[in-house]
Amino acid sequence: MHHRPVVTELRLSAFGAHRGAVFALGPVTFLAGPSGSGKSQVLAAYGALAALGAGATLEEAFPDPRGRVPDRALPDGQGRRGFRVGCTVDGPVGPVRLDLAVQAEPTLRIVGERLAVDGQILLATALRDPGRRSVQASWLTGGAVGVTRAPLPDDRLGTALLPLRVAGSTAGQRHVLAAAEQVVVALRSVFPCDPCPDRMRAPVPQGEGRLLGDCANLADVLRRTRHECGTRHALLAAAARTGCAGPVEGLDVRAAAHGPVTAVLDRGGAAPATELGRLGAGELRFLALALVLLTGPGVLAMDPAAELLSARQALTVLAEGFDRDLDRRQCAELLRLALLSCGRGHVRLLAAAGETAAAAARVTPGVTVVDLTP
């Protein structure tokens, strides 16, 4: 049993190129396979569930729903097509299963949702009247009533809405709330990340120092970590000595009182510092990913569950193109940092990787490799 809610299994019953796919997720999980094998679709499914858990609408979570319909899927007699995704969240309640059926055509809507623990259904929804923008929901109440039935919106995750609808006055209701909270906490603790070197080169305005998913504001975040997170900043500087060419004494920033921020590599001694904008794409991606693995939710542009202490939550990083532009030395160092950070239980990593990182991961203890090779 996990003390912090974490997603331990992702199910793509019918999603894009995946049918009946079940992926076991460990603290460090790499998705391996050739181009077109569906690595990005796995990350997209996880990211969409995370968005729904945070309160997003279906349209926000699935901006291209038709692109998620299984390949060559034919519409039924009413012209309907859709997809199915789900996950298992382990935590204090035990393994909680969430499964979702989504209609993509002709109208985007949820047509079925199920929340279950040990085979017991705690929440079930179904589309009863296509003319109404709601689904009929029933959840466990316990006692003399048994279950409670009420309509829920067909464009939002019902599990995330349960704390607003369930009173918690019976043991059954408290069980439902505990399971729903476990799922929502795990799904909200997600940071999708795909560093874009071209957006990281120019000086950036001073802000609140929370890293964006494309890491374009890396310099501003380094400004913050340099002053507020001395230990983590020192670890990042140490990693830079391995991942960046030439001597590296540290990471520094240059900024006027309220002007733009420029990050630099301190080369030591009398040698002039090197602006990060002059680094190669691999070096910039390395620094950004190392920062993500070494930091926490407070430094990332994400919205974890505020009602739960951060020590009781585990951050999950979804990394697209983990080893893109990186050499073997940089990949090995990032893998070391991932195992170091994830080994403490506060961080988990799910990354789509090319053959360079996948080959190293396959022979590294503690790393789960999901091979999507057809």
N, C-alpha and C positions, 0 to 999 in steps of 0.2 A: 504494500500500500504506500502511495506517495503522500507525504505530509502537505505538499503544495499541489494544488490542482494543475495537472498537465495533460495534454493530449497525447495519448499513447498509441492511438490507431486512427488512421484516416481511411474512409471507405468511399470509393468512387464507383457506385453500383452502375451508373450510366452517366458518364460525363466526358464529353469530348471523345478522345480516342480510347478511353478506359471503360471497360464493362466488367462488372463483378470483381473489381480490383480492391484488395485490402492491403494496406501498407502499415506495418508495425514501425513505430517511431521510438527511437531511443534518445538519450540526452544529446548525442551528436549523430545526425543522420544525413547521409549524402544520397542524393538521387543521381544515379548514373545511367548512361545510355546514349545512343547516337542522337543526332538532331532529328526531331520529329517523333521521338519516343514518348513524349508527353510529360517531360520533367516540369516545364513551365505550367502545364495544366494542373499538376498536383499542387504546386505552390499557389496557383490562382484559386483552387477550391478551398484550400486552407485559409487563404487571405479573405475570401468571401465569407466563410463561416465566422471568421474573426470579426469582420465588419458587422455582420448581422448580430453577433453577440454583443457588440458595442452599441446597438440601437439603430444601425443603418437600415434604410429601406432596401427592398430587393433591387430596385433600379440602381441604387448607389453601390450595392455589393456586386451586382452582375451588370455592368454597363453594356456588355455585348452578350446577352443571353442566348441569342441564336447560335453564336459561336461555341457555346458550351453543350449544345444538343449533341448526342452521340452521332458519330459518323454514320451516314447512310440510314439514319432513323426515319421511318415513314410516319406521316401523320395518321391519326385514327379517323373514324368516320366523321367526327366533328372538327377535323383539321387541327387537332391538338398535338403538340410535340413538347418534350421537356427533358429534364435530367434529374438525377438523384445523387445526393451526397450525404455523408454522415461521418461521425467521429465517435471515439470513446475517450472520455475524460476520467482519469484515475485521480483519486484524492481521498480525503477523510471519509467520504460516503462510500467509497469503493468504486469500481468501474461503472460509469454512467454512460449509456448509449444515447446518442442523438442522431436521428435520421430525418432527412428532409427531402420531399418530392416537390419539384418546382415545374410549373407549366411555363414554357417560354413563348409558345405560340398557341392561339392568336393573341393572347393577353398574358403579360408577365404576372404571375401570382403563385403563392404557395397553395398547393392542393393537398398536402398531407405532411404532418410532423409527428414524431413520436419520441418521447423521452422515457427511458426505462432503466431499471436497476435490477440485476439478477432475474431478468425475465418478467418482472412486474412492471406494467405500463403505468407510469405516473402522469403522463400527459399524452393525449392523442387528439389530432385535429384532422378534419376532412372537409373537402369542399362539397357542400350539399346542394347549394343553389347557385349555379353559374351566373345568375343575374345580379347577385349581391356581392359587394366587395368585402366579404368576410368568410371565415371558415368556422365550422361548428367545433368547439373545443370541449373536451371533458378531462378533468383531472381528479386525482385521488383525493377524497375527503376523509374517508374512514368513518367509523361510528355508524350511526343509523342511516345516514344519507348515502354513504358509499362513494359516489362521485358527484362532482359539480359540473354542470354544463352551461356554457355561455359562448357567445360569438367573440371571435378575435379578428383583428385585421388580417387580410390575406397578403399583405406586403411587408410584414415584419415577423421576426422570429418570436413565436409564442413563448418559448422558454425564457427569453429575456424580459417578457412582459409579466410573467407569473408573480414576481414580488409585488407588483401593483394590484394584482387581482386576488391573491390568496392571503387570507387573514392569519393563518398559522395558529388557529385556536385548537386544532386537534393534532394527534400524533401523525396521522396521515398527511395533513397539510404541511406540517413541519418537515416531514420526509421529502415532500415535493419541493419545498422551498430550499432545503439543503442541497438536493440534487441539482436544481436549477442554478443556484448560486455557484456551485462547483463548476458547472459548464461555462457559465458566463465569465467567471473569474479567469479561467484558463483561456478562453477565446479572446478576452479583452487584453490579455498580457502578451500581445503579438506586435512585432515591429518588422514590417516588410522592408527590405533593404536591397538596393541595386545601385552602388556608387557610380556616378557619371563623371569621369575625369574632366571632360571639357567644361563642366559647370563648376568645377572646384578650383580653377586656376586663377580667376580674377579676384581682387579684393572684394569683401562683402560688407554690408552695413552691420553695425553692432546691433544685436538683438538680445533675445532672452537666452541664447546659447543652447537651444534644443535641436539636435541633429535631425535634419530632414531625411526622407527615405532615399533621395538621390545624393545625399551628402554634399550638396552644393554649398552649404554654409559651414563647411568643416573648419575654416579659419576662425569663425566666431565661436564655435564650440571649443576649440583649443584655447581660445582666450579665456573662456570660463573655466575649463578643467585646470588650466595652469594656476589659477588663483584659488579654486575651491576644492579640487580633487588632486592634491599633490602626489599621493601614492599612485593613483591610477595614471596620472600624467607621466610619472617617472617610469612606470611599466611600459607605457606607449613609447616613450623615448628609447627605452632599452630595445623594444621590438624594432624600432626604426633603424637601429644599428645593423640589424640583420636584413631587413627588407629594403633598405635604400642604399644606393651605390655611394661609395666614398665614406670618409669619416663623418660620424654623427655624434655630437656631444649632447644634443638635446633638441627640443622643439620649443620655439618661441613665437611670439606674435609682435607685430608692429602696428600701432594704432594711435591716432591723435585722440584728443579728449572725447569727441563724439563723431569722429570720422570713420572711414572704412577700415577694416581689419585685414592685414596680410600675414599669413603664417609663413614661417621660415624654418629651415634646418640650421641649427647652430653647428658649424663645422669645427669649432674649437680653435684656441689660440688666436692668432691674428688673421686667420683665414676669413674671408667674407662669407656671411650667411647666404644660403640659397633659398630663394622664394619657392614655395611649393608649386607655384605656377610654372616653374621651369623643370619640374620633375616629369618623369615618364608616366604614361597611363597606368602601368602596373604598380609603380611606386605609390601613386595616389590612391588606387583601389586598395592596395595593401594597408596604407595608413587608415583609410576610412573603415575598413572591415575590422582592423585591429582595435580601433577606438570603440566600435559597436560591441565587440566581444568583451572589452575590458570595463565598460561603463555600465550604467543601470538605467531604469525607466525615467529617472528624473532628468537625464541628459538627452533623452530621445523624444522626438515629436510623436508621442503616443499618449493614450488616455487609459491607464490601467484602472482597475476597480478602486475607487477612492475609499470605499467603506471597509477595506481590508488592509492591514499593515503590509508594507512592501516585503517584509521578511516572510510573509505567508504566501507570496506570489512568486511564480517563476516566469521570467521573461523568455519568450520564444522568438528567436530571430529567423526570419524567412529570407534567405539570401539567394538571389538570382545570379547565375553565372559566377559562382564562388571563385573559380580560378581563372576567370577571363583576364587576359593580359599579364598573368603572373608567371614567374619562372618556378622551377622546382624548389628553390631555396625559400622563396616567399610563401609557397603553398605549405611547405613543411612547418614554417614558423606560425602561420595562421592555424594550422591543424593543432599545433602544440598549445597555442593560446585558447583554442576552442575547448580542448580537453581540460585545460587548467581551469577555465571559467565554468564550464558545464559540470565539472566534477564536484563543484561545491553545491550543486542543486539549485542555484539561483538563476541560471541561464540555460537555455536549450537552443540547439541549432538545427534547422532543416534547410539544406542547401542543395541547389541544382549545380552539379559539378561536371566538368569536362574530364577527359581521360587522365590528365595529369594528377588532379586531386583525387579522383576515384581510385587510381592505381595505388597511391600512397595510403588511402583510407582502408583499402582491402587488407592491408597487412599491418594495420594499426589497431591494437587492442582497445576496446571501448568505443569503437565507431561502428554504427550500423550503416550498411550500404544496401540500398534498394536498387536492384538492377532492372531497368526498364527495357532492356534489349529485347526486341520482338522475338 
